[in-house]
Amino acid sequence: MSQEESIIVEQVTEEETAPVEPIIRVRNLTRVFGDEPEKAIELYRAGRSKQEIFEETGSTVALIDISFEVARAEIFVLMGLSGSGKSTLLRCINRIIEPTSGEVWIDGKEIVRMGEEELREIRRRKLGMIFQNFALLPHRTVLENIAFGLEIQGVPLEERHRKAREMLQLVGLGGYEDSMPDELSGGMKQRVGLARALTSDPDILLMDEAFSALDPLIRREMQDELLDLHQRLGKTIIFVTHDLDEALKLGDRIALMKDGVIVQIGTPEEILTSPENEYVERFVADVDLTRVLTAGDVMRRAEPVAQWTAGPRVALHLMEEHDISCIFVVSRQRQLRGRVTLDDAVEAVRKGKRLDDILIIDVPKVTPTTSLSDIISLVVKNPYPVAVVDDAGRLLGSVSRGAVLAALARKGEDTNATA
Ligand SMILES: Nc1ncnc2c1ncn2[C@@H]1O[C@H](COP(=O)(O)OP(=O)(O)OP(=O)(O)O)[C@@H](O)[C@H]1O
């Protein structure tokens, strides 16, 4: 067995996860642009290409038989090349575009057949939309832009400005109330867009290529900001992008679209490691997996092997029995106290020392979300496994050099380059 493996002194129980009721259900959604939808669909079912259908009918099959569900507080990414149908699908969810057929359920209400009044109410209360081009009103101040939705709803001036100021703080733009849109950078404009969408406290945010117009650095900053806001506010987000890196970073799940259909829905890991067909495979071929896989994906879970009050002789015996090179020692609250290596245990037994004397306190730690690329230098420098701890410093497991390299090798990475 490997000299790099470890066992740990305390049991870690997995938290139970209750099934979450989907907030959005889309059933057999189809949208055809043009005057002959039935004929276009018939041709599609007969196996004709989009182009052939367009040439024959003048109609475009933009979406065909789309079905999926989005869980409450999930970030669901619609990804695909230009023309694959992402924006049309997003806009069918709030009926900015009318579906040709199919159903869209939002929080238990079917909206495709809903009357205008009820639809307006759902849009106002449940749905916020954020566009790529910001869509700010040029002659209004930042504050007035943010408060605009509330103004339309007839909310009194004082209250809407109070709410708008609150949202402005939330997106990190406090102090810019009186600025005009053309005085703001792209990133700031999109923060205003976010704040505006959040004023009515919608459960769902629909974001259409919201960060695509931003410089790469600002774009990454906004992605982080969105993840942070998502963590704090727990909104459900449907995020459209053609950028795979962005999809992988933001998405709890990703739906990859091609020519109006969803070719695969899965977590970023599933999309990367188990592509369902050649198209997905080609789409993800260039992704650097070290940025995608995390410590949580490759860690060995903590298992109890002994009371930590056990002496070095017990520690040594355990390491020999399990053929491992070190054990982690935790307190009763699973707080990581340190690490005991095989060499130190041998030495302690010889010299009659206590476990405390041989405990190495300065153990490298990472969290389950640390990417493998950030761990590689740590595990390369360290002969012993790195501890994986939660935010409170409790031990969850360990990551060894062997586990990292094996994960990379399994995914076809050149492990020699990183070792
Ligand atoms: N208003 C429209 N009239 C006619 N065809 C349309 C219309 N809107 C979209 N389409 C067509 O529907 C298909 C899907 O377009 P859609 O804009 O949803 O794709 P997309 O994946 O969002 O692409 P992009 O990233 O370029 O916006 C395309 O073939 C497009 O040409």
The ligand as a MOL file (V3000), in Angstrom:
LIG
                    3D

  0  0  0     0  0            999 V3000
M  V30 BEGIN CTAB
M  V30 COUNTS 31 33 0 0 0
M  V30 BEGIN ATOM
M  V30 1 N -36.8840 36.6560 -33.5020 0
M  V30 2 C -36.4000 35.6450 -34.2210 0
M  V30 3 N -36.8530 35.3990 -35.4450 0
M  V30 4 C -36.4030 34.3710 -36.1980 0
M  V30 5 N -35.4730 33.4860 -35.7570 0
M  V30 6 C -34.9830 33.6740 -34.5200 0
M  V30 7 C -35.4100 34.7550 -33.6910 0
M  V30 8 N -34.7390 34.6720 -32.5160 0
M  V30 9 C -33.9250 33.6030 -32.6040 0
M  V30 10 N -34.0790 32.9940 -33.8000 0
M  V30 11 C -33.3780 31.7910 -34.2540 0
M  V30 12 O -33.5600 30.7880 -33.2740 0
M  V30 13 C -32.3750 30.0450 -33.0790 0
M  V30 14 C -31.9460 30.1260 -31.6320 0
M  V30 15 O -31.5310 31.4570 -31.3480 0
M  V30 16 P -31.0840 31.9510 -29.9140 0
M  V30 17 O -30.8360 33.4150 -29.9890 0
M  V30 18 O -32.0260 31.4520 -28.9000 0
M  V30 19 O -29.7010 31.1770 -29.7420 0
M  V30 20 P -28.5460 31.4430 -28.7130 0
M  V30 21 O -28.0220 30.1130 -28.3500 0
M  V30 22 O -29.0480 32.3050 -27.6150 0
M  V30 23 O -27.4890 32.2100 -29.5660 0
M  V30 24 P -26.6910 33.5560 -29.2580 0
M  V30 25 O -25.7060 33.2150 -28.2060 0
M  V30 26 O -26.0580 33.9020 -30.5770 0
M  V30 27 O -27.7300 34.5500 -28.8340 0
M  V30 28 C -31.3630 30.6230 -34.0550 0
M  V30 29 O -31.3600 29.8210 -35.2110 0
M  V30 30 C -31.8860 32.0040 -34.3560 0
M  V30 31 O -31.5130 32.4140 -35.6370 0
M  V30 END ATOM
M  V30 BEGIN BOND
M  V30 1 1 1 2
M  V30 2 1 2 3
M  V30 3 2 2 7
M  V30 4 2 3 4
M  V30 5 1 4 5
M  V30 6 2 5 6
M  V30 7 1 6 7
M  V30 8 1 6 10
M  V30 9 1 7 8
M  V30 10 2 8 9
M  V30 11 1 9 10
M  V30 12 1 10 11
M  V30 13 1 11 12
M  V30 14 1 11 30
M  V30 15 1 12 13
M  V30 16 1 13 14
M  V30 17 1 13 28
M  V30 18 1 14 15
M  V30 19 1 15 16
M  V30 20 2 16 17
M  V30 21 1 16 18
M  V30 22 1 16 19
M  V30 23 1 19 20
M  V30 24 2 20 21
M  V30 25 1 20 22
M  V30 26 1 20 23
M  V30 27 1 23 24
M  V30 28 2 24 25
M  V30 29 1 24 26
M  V30 30 1 24 27
M  V30 31 1 28 29
M  V30 32 1 28 30
M  V30 33 1 30 31
M  V30 END BOND
M  V30 END CTAB
M  END
